[in-house]
């Protein structure tokens, strides 16, 4: 009887401790997205720079591109910004910005001050598109193939290492 009384709670504790230990070894930026290998959600938003113009992912069909979620209030976006500027300078891939939960004047000022790596930025201050893409923080970056299918999601800043080791080889493969 004592074995049951202490054995069951001990077994539950050991199982929970095992799950916790496994969880601690995981990189939180490597959260699998249910959107990987699925068509990118379709949307139509005003462009940040000119509200008379709109952007839709349909405009990017036939080319591999990146959708980068960013905001002027986002500290981690500032960290990744030099890497995005370098990628844009190399003309390695079109980068479309998704200005997320931001104020238009602040976002435009931020790009003016730090440089603009984007082919264009769509303006999603109401988080309508962010919700469809499962965005829960900025920055997040999606690699979308020529058919409009999401092939990769980077949570957190695109670092030079993430670009060199993961994103750039994927883009080359998708373009090949």
C-alpha positions as CSV (number, residue, x, y, z in Angstrom):
1,X,0.0,0.0,0.0
2,X,2.9,2.4,0.9
3,X,4.4,1.7,-2.5
4,X,1.2,2.9,-4.3
5,X,0.9,5.9,-1.9
6,X,4.4,7.1,-2.7
7,X,5.1,5.4,-6.0
8,X,2.5,7.1,-8.1
9,X,3.3,10.7,-7.1
10,X,7.0,9.9,-7.5
11,X,6.4,8.5,-11.0
12,X,4.4,11.6,-11.9
13,X,7.1,13.9,-10.5
14,X,9.9,12.1,-12.5
15,X,7.8,12.3,-15.7
16,X,7.2,16.0,-15.2
17,X,10.8,16.6,-14.4
18,X,11.8,14.8,-17.5
19,X,9.5,17.0,-19.7
20,X,10.8,20.1,-18.0
21,X,14.4,19.1,-18.6
22,X,13.8,18.4,-22.2
23,X,12.0,21.8,-22.5
24,X,15.1,23.6,-21.1
25,X,17.3,22.2,-23.9
26,X,15.1,23.6,-26.7
27,X,15.8,27.0,-28.4
28,X,12.7,29.1,-28.0
29,X,13.3,30.6,-31.5
30,X,12.8,27.2,-33.0
31,X,9.1,27.0,-32.5
32,X,7.7,25.0,-35.3
33,X,5.1,27.0,-37.3
34,X,2.0,25.3,-38.5
35,X,2.3,27.5,-41.6
36,X,5.5,25.8,-42.9
37,X,4.8,24.2,-46.2
38,X,1.4,25.8,-46.4
39,X,0.3,28.7,-48.8
40,X,1.1,32.1,-47.3
41,X,-2.1,33.8,-46.1
42,X,-3.4,36.2,-48.7
43,X,-3.9,39.8,-47.7
44,X,-4.1,43.3,-49.1
45,X,-2.7,46.2,-47.1
46,X,-1.8,49.8,-47.7
47,X,1.9,50.5,-48.2
48,X,3.6,52.2,-45.4
49,X,5.2,54.8,-47.6
50,X,2.1,55.7,-49.6
51,X,-1.3,54.8,-48.3
52,X,-2.7,55.2,-51.8
53,X,-0.8,52.1,-52.9
54,X,-1.5,48.6,-51.7
55,X,0.5,45.4,-51.4
56,X,-0.6,41.7,-51.7
57,X,1.6,38.6,-51.7
58,X,0.1,37.8,-55.1
59,X,2.5,40.5,-56.4
60,X,5.5,38.4,-55.4
61,X,4.4,35.1,-57.2
62,X,7.1,33.7,-59.3
63,X,9.9,34.8,-57.0
64,X,11.4,33.8,-53.7
65,X,11.0,36.5,-51.1
66,X,11.1,37.3,-47.4
67,X,8.4,38.9,-45.3
68,X,10.0,40.6,-42.3
69,X,7.7,41.7,-39.4
70,X,9.1,44.8,-37.8
71,X,8.1,47.9,-35.8
72,X,9.9,51.1,-34.8
73,X,9.3,50.4,-31.0
74,X,11.0,47.0,-31.3
75,X,14.5,46.8,-29.9
76,X,15.3,43.4,-31.5
77,X,14.3,44.9,-34.9
78,X,17.1,47.4,-34.4
79,X,19.5,44.5,-33.7
80,X,18.6,42.7,-37.0
81,X,18.4,45.9,-39.1
82,X,22.1,46.0,-40.1
83,X,21.8,42.4,-41.4
84,X,18.7,43.2,-43.4
85,X,20.5,46.3,-44.9
86,X,23.4,44.0,-45.9
87,X,21.0,41.4,-47.5
88,X,19.3,44.2,-49.4
89,X,22.6,45.7,-50.5
90,X,23.6,42.3,-51.9
91,X,20.2,42.0,-53.7
92,X,20.1,38.4,-52.5
93,X,16.3,38.4,-52.1
94,X,13.4,40.9,-52.1
95,X,12.5,41.8,-48.6
96,X,9.0,43.0,-47.9
97,X,8.4,44.6,-44.6
98,X,5.3,44.1,-42.5
99,X,5.2,47.2,-40.2
100,X,3.3,45.7,-37.3
101,X,1.3,47.4,-34.6
102,X,3.1,50.7,-35.2
103,X,2.4,54.4,-35.9
104,X,3.0,55.4,-39.5
105,X,5.1,58.6,-38.7
106,X,7.3,56.7,-36.2
107,X,7.9,53.9,-38.7
108,X,8.8,56.2,-41.5
109,X,11.1,58.2,-39.3
110,X,12.8,55.0,-38.2
111,X,13.4,53.9,-41.8
112,X,14.6,57.4,-42.7
113,X,17.1,57.4,-39.8
114,X,18.4,53.8,-40.0
115,X,18.0,53.0,-43.7
116,X,15.4,51.1,-45.6
117,X,16.2,47.5,-46.6
118,X,12.7,46.8,-47.8
119,X,11.4,46.6,-51.4
120,X,8.3,48.0,-49.7
121,X,6.6,47.8,-46.3
122,X,3.0,47.0,-45.8
123,X,1.3,48.8,-42.9
124,X,-0.5,46.5,-40.4
125,X,-1.1,48.7,-37.4
126,X,-4.3,46.8,-36.6
127,X,-2.6,43.4,-36.6
128,X,-5.0,41.9,-39.1
129,X,-2.2,40.2,-41.1
130,X,0.0,39.5,-38.1
131,X,-2.8,37.3,-36.7
132,X,-3.1,35.3,-40.0
133,X,0.6,34.6,-40.0
134,X,0.7,33.7,-36.3
135,X,2.9,36.6,-35.3
136,X,3.2,37.0,-31.6
137,X,6.3,39.2,-31.5
138,X,8.6,41.3,-33.6
139,X,10.8,40.6,-35.4
140,X,9.7,37.5,-37.3
141,X,10.7,36.6,-40.8
142,X,9.1,34.3,-43.3
143,X,10.8,32.8,-46.4
144,X,8.1,32.3,-49.1
145,X,8.8,30.4,-52.3
146,X,7.9,31.1,-55.9
147,X,4.5,29.4,-55.6
148,X,3.6,31.5,-52.5
149,X,4.3,28.7,-49.9
150,X,6.0,29.5,-46.6
151,X,9.2,27.5,-46.4
152,X,10.8,28.9,-43.2
153,X,10.0,31.1,-40.2
154,X,12.6,32.8,-38.1
155,X,11.5,34.0,-34.7
156,X,13.6,36.8,-33.4
157,X,16.3,38.8,-35.2
158,X,17.9,37.6,-38.4
159,X,21.5,37.5,-37.3
160,X,24.4,37.3,-39.7
161,X,24.8,33.7,-38.7
162,X,21.1,32.9,-39.2
163,X,21.4,34.5,-42.7
164,X,24.6,32.7,-43.6
165,X,23.8,29.3,-42.2
166,X,20.1,28.8,-42.7
167,X,18.2,31.5,-44.7
168,X,20.6,32.2,-47.5
169,X,21.2,28.5,-48.3
170,X,17.4,27.9,-48.3
171,X,16.9,30.9,-50.7
172,X,19.6,29.6,-53.0
173,X,17.9,26.1,-53.0
174,X,14.5,27.6,-53.7
175,X,15.8,29.7,-56.5
176,X,17.8,26.8,-58.0
